[in-house]
Amino acid sequence: MPPKRFYLLKSTEEYLNECVSLCRPNAEFNAIGNCINKLCKGKGFYVIPALIGREIGTYLHGLLEILDFSKK
C-alpha cells in the first residue's frame, strides 16, 4: 500500500471526479454530500461536519454551501 498521504491524494481525486459527474441541472446538492460521505467511509476516511465543505456562488465563501456529509 502506498504511503498514507498519497492514498489520501489519490482518493481525493477519485472523489472529485465522482462528484463532478453528479453535477447537472436540477441535481440535488445533497447527492454530492451523500457521495462524499459514502466514498470516504468506503476507504476508511472520516468526514468532519464542522468543516462545512464547498461553496458555489459568485464570490468566495458565498452562499449555496455543499456539505461533505449526509444531512438528513
Secondary structure as GFF3:
##gff-version 3
##sequence-region A 1 72
A	DSSP	alpha_helix	4	22	.	.	.	ID=ss1
A	DSSP	alpha_helix	30	42	.	.	.	ID=ss2
A	DSSP	beta_strand	53	55	.	.	.	ID=ss3
A	DSSP	beta_strand	65	67	.	.	.	ID=ss4
###
